[in-house]
């Protein structure tokens, strides 16, 4: 695992698959408040790879898998 402490931003596509992202990173990537990210953890199966102190860290590849398969869909539910 690699934790980035570089002052420069890097494009998401250039991060290795094992890069660790915190809740603020995920919020910026998915245009969501950090509080929403915590709700995703609790209610929608977004699973952190590790917890350091009070901060959750997520691997890029696991975040992408969750996004493709399990993320909540915004908007009204479709009628049946």
Secondary structure, DSSP 8 states (H G I E B T S, - for coil): -B----SS---GGGS-TTBEEEHHHHHHHHT--HHHHHHHHHHS----SEEETTEEEEEHHHHHHHHHHT----S-----
